[in-house]
Amino acid sequence: HTRSFHVTGVQTCALPISGDKSLFEVDFKNPAIWIFGNEARGLKDEVKGATRISIAMPGKAESLNLAAAAAIVMHEISRGR
């Protein structure tokens, strides 16, 4: 089944294994709901309407572990760019 997350005035950001927009392009001045994917499989396509965000990682690693990815996002949010 399809899941939709929509709250007026709140951006929904998903952190799948790969995304369309870089974490460093996100405007953290507005409220957002963050959805993090499973370490092994990421997020399914059933999360509709979310901005799919990626964290650039030079090198050969396929993905960050979930705790590390969430920590990076929370750090960027706390900076409030």
C-alpha positions as CSV (number, residue, x, y, z in Angstrom):
1,H,0.0,0.0,0.0
2,T,1.1,3.6,-0.6
3,R,1.9,5.9,2.3
4,S,1.6,9.6,2.0
5,F,2.9,12.1,4.5
6,H,1.5,15.6,4.2
7,V,1.3,18.3,6.8
8,T,0.6,21.9,5.6
9,G,3.7,24.0,5.9
10,V,6.0,21.1,6.6
11,Q,8.4,19.5,4.1
12,T,8.7,15.7,4.1
13,C,12.3,14.6,3.5
14,A,13.2,10.9,2.9
15,L,16.7,9.6,3.2
16,P,16.8,6.5,1.0
17,I,20.0,4.8,-0.1
18,S,20.2,7.3,-3.0
19,G,18.2,10.5,-3.5
20,D,17.5,13.2,-6.0
21,K,18.7,16.2,-3.9
22,S,21.8,16.6,-1.9
23,L,21.5,17.1,1.9
24,F,23.4,20.3,1.4
25,E,20.7,21.8,-0.8
26,V,18.0,21.4,1.8
27,D,16.6,24.6,3.5
28,F,16.6,23.8,7.2
29,K,14.8,27.0,8.2
30,N,11.4,25.4,7.5
31,P,9.9,22.6,9.6
32,A,10.4,19.1,8.1
33,I,9.5,15.5,8.8
34,W,12.4,13.1,8.2
35,I,12.0,9.5,7.1
36,F,15.1,7.3,7.2
37,G,15.5,4.1,5.3
38,N,16.5,0.7,6.4
39,E,20.3,0.2,6.3
40,A,20.1,-2.8,4.0
41,R,17.3,-1.9,1.7
42,G,16.7,1.9,2.1
43,L,13.1,3.1,1.6
44,K,10.6,1.6,-0.6
45,D,9.0,3.6,-3.4
46,E,5.8,3.6,-1.3
47,V,6.9,6.8,0.4
48,K,5.2,9.2,-2.0
49,G,5.5,13.0,-2.1
50,A,8.8,13.2,0.0
51,T,11.8,15.0,-1.2
52,R,14.4,12.2,-1.6
53,I,17.7,13.4,-0.1
54,S,21.1,11.9,-0.4
55,I,24.4,12.4,1.5
56,A,27.4,12.5,-0.8
57,M,30.0,9.9,0.0
58,P,33.2,9.8,-2.0
59,G,34.7,6.4,-2.1
60,K,33.5,2.8,-2.4
61,A,31.0,2.5,0.5
62,E,27.4,1.9,-0.6
63,S,25.7,3.6,2.3
64,L,26.1,4.9,5.8
65,N,24.7,3.1,8.8
66,L,21.4,4.6,9.9
67,A,22.7,6.1,13.1
68,A,25.6,7.9,11.2
69,A,23.2,9.2,8.5
70,A,20.7,10.5,11.1
71,A,23.6,12.1,13.1
72,I,24.7,14.0,9.9
73,V,21.2,15.2,9.2
74,M,20.6,16.3,12.8
75,H,24.0,18.2,12.7
76,E,22.9,20.0,9.6
77,I,19.5,20.8,11.1
78,S,21.2,22.2,14.2
79,R,23.3,24.5,12.1
80,G,20.1,25.9,10.7
81,R,21.4,27.0,7.4
